[in-house]
Amino acid sequence: MNNPMEKKQAQLVLADGRIFHGQAYGAIGHCVGEVCFNTSLTGYQEILTDPSYTDQIITFTYPHIGNVGVNDCDMESDDVSVRGLIVRAPTQITSNYRAEQDLESWLVERKVVGIAGIDTRALVRHLRDNGAQNGVIASDGMSVEEALQLARDWDGLEGRDLVGQVSCGEKFDWNVGSYNIDTAMFETPELHKHVVAFDFGCKRNILRKLVDRGLKVTVVPANASAADVLALKPDGIFLSNGPGDPAAVGYAVDTIRELLKADTPIFGICMGHQLLSQALGLSTFKLKFGHRGGNHPVKDETTGKIEITSQNHGFAVHDENVPEHVEITHRSLFDGTVEGLRVKGRPVFSVQYHPEASPGPHDADYLFDRFVALLD
């Protein structure tokens, strides 16, 4: 790790002109993206490798980041997905028996630009008041004026299809279950039922959760046709998480609309929930500053129970003009937005949050069991 006394100066410049000065962390350079924040206390590696964060600059509200290093087993995709990283006080010591590398060296290898030492509380309050916005981290000598212009010129996330950037190029099978801490190995259970999972930017822990329940998983690209999927004769269809504006992924909405004509059970998470909602006749909109963290309370409207959930989304589903055959099943207790729905009389449901966690609480793990029950 670099000597903190030799750190280069860095700056975070927001499109509205707000400037934060700090020290370079990770690779030297500059990046532009949507600046947002995550309130999780742990799981920074899983967050950084979640494809749903594509083209975003993540601010961690928890001040100490990097304590447990990084390792290959905690990756949620093949590489880092974020554009940049903002932290208050990155640790200079890595202490964990599973660590294979310190966080900053890992970021340097992956050319991820970051900034440390800024007042992240002030930044988060600014984003909450003014909304997520474009920003630039620069540690390569770029002037404030240049950074500001770059932030203002960047297109942002609205109207952009990022799913096509992160989805797999061709279908593949996944048969690895969850990581067992006691054996230091991933589980490989016996597989029975067959599920086809659309990769809109799918986290690996979702696939592990499906395999844990004895499901053979075939992962297909986001642009796979309904005919291609049904030709695989799945017992169920899964719609994954993913980045960007769901309204810009019309081809997937058309495919889901075709799949709804069959009687195959469907389960969607995050982007999958938003795309399913559009296929059912609802619409989506961009949230002011999004929901990102591991402490979000959600109410199950069908049971009255409360779940503490892991969330990561900047768009949500409108609850206007809900078709009669669709029931809103879950709502956020923070702002009342739609967090889940089901199709009445059909084996089709979805949630906006992340029951697979990684990181986050496991209150909603039962949703995978609900999906499996529909396959019988």
N, C-alpha and C positions, 0 to 999 in steps of 0.2 A: 504494500500500500504506500501511496505517496506520503511524504512528510507533510503534516498539516501546516508547518511553518513556511512551506514552499508553495502553498496553494496560489493559483492564479485567481484574480478577481473575476467575478461573473455578475451578470445582471439579468433580471427578469423584467421584461417590458410588456405590459398589457396594452391591448388595442385602444383602451380608453385613456391611455397616457400615464397610468399608475406605474411606478418604477420601484423595484426592490433590488438592493445591492447585496451581494454575498460572495461566496467563494466557489470556484469550480469544483464539481464533484462528478466523477466518471470521466468520460471522454472530453477532450478539449474541442470546441467547435460551436455550432449554433443549431438550434432547431426551432420549428414553428409548429404550433398545434393548438387544440382547444384546452385551456387550463381549467382543471376541475380538481376536486378533492375527494379523498377516501378516508373514512373515520375508523377503519379497522385498526386494532391494536397489534395484530400479528399478521403473518402471511404475506409479507411484501414481495417475496419471490413469485408466489402464485398470482398476485395482482399484476406484477410487471410482465408476466408471460401469458396473461389472459388476452386472447385475440379481440375481445370486446373493447379493449382500450386502444385499438389502432387509431393513430393520428391524434392522440390526446397526451397532454402533459399532466402527470399525476402529482398532486400535492398530498403528502401523508400528514394527517393532523397529529398522529402520534409522533413525539419529537425524536425518540431514539430509534434509528433504523440501521440495520446491518448487524445486529448483535449475534445472530446465529449463522451468519454467512449464507452460502447458497450450496445447493447440491443438485445433481441430475434428477433425483427421484421426485423433487417437488416442482418440476416444470409442468405447466399447464398447456404448453405448446412447444414447438421446436426452438423458438427464439423469443427475445423480448419484443413485446408488441407496442409499448408506449413510444411516443416521440421523445419525451424528456421526463426528468424526475426532479421534484422539489422536496427538500427535507430540511428540518430545523437543525438537528444535531446528530449527524451520522457517527456511529461508534468507530473508534479506532482499533478496537479489539474484537476479534471473532472468537466466540467460545461456544462450541456445540460439537458433540461427538459425531454428528452426521455431516458437518460442514466439509466441503471439498475445496472451497475457495472463498475469499472475502468478497463482499458485495461490490466494492469499488473496482477492483481488478476485473471482475466479471462484467461490469458495465463498460469499462474501457475496451475489453475484448470485443464487445458487441456494438461499440461506437455509439453508446447512449450518452447524450449530454445531460448533465444535471447541475443543480445549484444547491448549495448548503449555506446554513448560517443566517437565513432570513427569518423574519417574524411570520411564521406560518399561520399564527392565530389572526394576525391582521389581514393576511391574504385571504384566508377562508371567510372572514367576516365581510371582506370586500366582495368576494364572489357570491356570497349569500345575498348581499344587498343589491348587487348589480348584475348577477347572473354569470354563468360560465362564459368565457370569452376567449378570443384568439390571443395568443401571447408568444413571446420569443425568449428563449434562454440563450445567452451569448457569453462565451468565455474566450473567444478568439480575436478580441479586439474590435468587433463590430460596434459602431457607434450607436448611441441611444436613438438618434434620428433614423438610422438605417433599420434598426430593430423595430421601431414603431411603425415604419412604413411597411415592413415585411408582415408584421402582425395584421395591419389593416388591409393589406392586399390579399391575404390568404382566404381561400374560399369558405373555410369552416366545414362543419359536418352536415348541415341541413341540405337535403337534396342530393346527397352523395351516396352512391352504392359502394360501400367498403367491403361488403360480403364477398364480392367477386375477387377481391385482392387476397383474402385470407383463406378461402375455401380450398379444399384439396383438389388436385387436378384430375384424379380418377378414383374410383371406388376401391376400398380396401376393407379387410376384416380386422376386427379388434377383439382380442380374447383375454386381456389382462385385467385382473380385478384390483382391489385396493391394496395399498402398501401395508404390510404387517410389521409393526415396530419390533415385535418380539423376535421374529425370524429375519428381519431386515430384507424381506423379499416381497414381491408383489404376488397376490393370490392368483391361482389359476383354477377356479372351480369348474365342475362339470357343467356343460352348457346344454340347454334343452330348446326352449323357444327361440325364434329368430326375429330380430328387430332391425329395421333399416333406419339409420340415423342420418338426417341431412346435416351436412357440415356447413353451417353459416358462419363458423368461427368457433367451433366446438371446443370446450375445455375438456381435457383428458379425464378429469375426475367424474364428469358426467358419464363417460363411457365406462369407467371403472365401476360406478354405481350400478349400471345396467348389467355388467358382467357378474358382479357380486350376487345378483339375483338369478343367475343361471341363464342369462340371455346371450345368445350368439349375436354379435353386432356387425352389421355390414354398413360402413360409412360411405355415403355417396356425396358427390359435389353438389353445391347449391343449385346448379342449373340442371340437375338430373330431371328427366321428364317423369310424369305420373306413370306412363307406360313402362319406363325402365324400372321404376320402383316396384310396381305391381308384378312385373315379370320375375322378380326375386322371391315372390310368394311370401312376404313377411307376415308374421303373426301380429306385428304392431309397427307403427311408424313414429319416430321421434324427430322433433324439430328443435334444433340446438339454439344456443345463444349466438351472438355475433355483433359486429360493430356497425356504426353508421346509422343512416336514416332508413327506417323500415319502409317508408313511403316510396323509396327509390329502388326497392327490390321487387318490382312488379312481376317479374318472371316467376319468382318463387310463390307469390300470392296466387298466380294463375295455376301453378302446379298443385298447390294445396287445395284450391277450389275443386280441381279434378279429383284429387284423392278423397275428398269428402263425399264424393258420390259412391265410393265403396263403403263397406261396413268394417273396415280395418280400424282398430283402436289407434288413436293419435294422442300424443302427449307433447306439449311444447313448453319451452323455458325461455324467458327473456325475449330475444329477437324472434324465436319460434312462436312465442305467445303473441307478439305484435303482428307477425305475418299471418298467423291463424285468424286473429281478430279481423284483419283486413279481408281475408277470404270469406269471413262470415258476414261482412257488410259494415263493420265498424271502421273508424279512422284513427290515425295517430297524430300526436303533436309533440313539439319539443318542450321539455321541462326547463324551468328557469335555470336551475343549477344541478339538476339530476339527483339520483339516489345512488350513493356509493358508500358502502360500509357494511359492517357486520352486526349492527345493533338496531335494525329497522323493524318496528313492531307492525305486524299485519294481522287483521282480524278475518277469520274464516266465517263468512256471513251465514254459512249453512249450519254451523255448530256453535258459534259464539266464542270459540276458543281463540286465544292469541298466540301467535308464533313470533319469535325473534328471528329475523331472517338476514341472510347475506344478499346484498343488492348491488347492481352495477348497471344502470341504464340512464340515458339522457333523454329518451323519448318515452311516451306513455300512450295508453289507449284511451280515447274519448269514451265517456259513458253516455253519450247522446245518441238517440235513435237506435237503441239496442233492439235487435230483432226479437220477436216473441219466443223463438226457439233457443235463444241464448240467455244464460243466467250468469250474472256477475257473482262470483263465489268468494272473492277475497278483496279487501281494501286496505290501503295504507292508513295507519293510525297517525301518521305525520301530516299528510295533506289530503287524505280521502281518495287518492287516485286509485284506478283499477289495478288490482294485483293478481287477479285470477278470474277465469270463467270456465264454463262448461256448456256443451250442447245438450239440451234436454232430450232424454231418451236415446242418446247416442254415446258410444264409448270414446268421447272426444273432450279433452280438457287441457288447460294450460295455466301457467303462473308466470308473473313478471319477475319474480325473485329467483334466487338460486338455491334450490334444495340440496344440491350436491356440495354446497359450501366451498371449502378449499380456497380461501379461508372462510371461517364463519361458524355459527352455531348449527346444530343438527336437528333443530326442531321440526323441520319440514322433510326429513328423510323419508317419512311415511309415504310421500307422494310417489316415490319409485315403486313401493309395494302396491299402491293403488293402480298404477299402470300395469304391473305384472298381473294383478287380479283380473284386469280386463282382457287379458290374452287367453284366458281359459275358455 
